[in-house]
């Protein structure tokens, strides 16, 4: 059934594709696309694991079905919950941070500002906000304030406010939890529903631990590095990624992931370090001599997709509809790699354009909920309530428990709507 679904997906328009190869052919020989293009290999892979859930982006189901065979489902869930927590935190700050606060806001929202500030990496604001939330949030507020008094603080020190149950490979955490508060406004008496992002953060940690228990320890740190939150270390050691970690993912191979991780710590030095091994690094380096050349990257992403399709056709012995679908992951992935270089250089405008183009090219099976939620989090940080909500909705079913994020987005949208007035765009 998954083979049929792959074959029926929409095709990327490849007109005007450059005739020359985007990268030396040796750089794509070990890509997961070429691995599964070998005759019989795709059938073998799909018969062994629950790739249907991964294909449909149902990662809670994938985590359970994979069980001890693979950590991929748990790893995806751990990354998604991290970006969902960041989205929730940015929505809270765009609603209740000191420069957005209203006199009528419930006094207890200062607790939410404190937790959101921890998630976004602003410990100064967190320490100034936590410990004074008062009634209704008192216990949680005190627990957070206590852990922040330590001489050193790690995000893993977050207080376990919600009992998720024992970590188990292939299991699921306790879903019968309510992290919402109904708080009265100071003057109007209206009730504001808000949600504590601590639960979303704890779910990320639970699934990360489950991924390790399921056998992901050798490769998980590098795999998760692009999705870590600001207070987490992204300096992950380069690690060989197995096919289970790469298949139906945006990185063509281990070198692409290592390159993207190195950009966060080494900046431009990563271009020279990985240009001979990573197709993404080779393309980004060629398009970023001075400033990042947006048109060059867009053209070369199409060329790389065409090159992969041709290589898969050769490996398989004929054309196959899956080849274009698989190549679409790389068309989006190289743009995301370029955006990360822009981040390292401070080229914010080009980074934003590349991410939006990557979103447009990463459709169908190449849709990546964690990337979509990262975009939504970025929009929320810029007080774009409309697009952050639009990005969130198609991905809310990828894991269990994201309804609490909707609570924060609804409150954010209401605040922006009140400010803009009826009939004005948000």
ABEGO torsion letter per residue (X at the ends): XAAAAAAABBBBBABGBBABBABBAAAAAABAAAAAABBGAAAAAAAABBAAAAAAGBAAAAAAAAEAABAAAAAAAAAAAAAAAAAAAAAAAAAABAAABBAABBAAAAAAAAAAAAAAGBAAAAAAABGAAEBGAAAAAAAAAAAAABABBBAAABBBABBAEBBBBGBBBBABBBABBBBBBAAAGBBBBBBBAAAAAAAAAAAAAAAAAAGAAAAAAAAAAAABBAABBABBBBBBBBAAAABGBABABAAAAAAAAAAAAAEAAAAAAAAAABAAAAAAAAAAABBBBAAAAAAAAAAAAAAAAAAAAAAAGBBBAAAAAAAAAAAAAAAAAAAAAAAAAGBAAAAAAAAAAAAAABBEAABBAAAAAAAAAAAAAAGBAAAAAAAAAAAAAABBGAAAAAAAAAAAAAAAAAAAEBGBBX
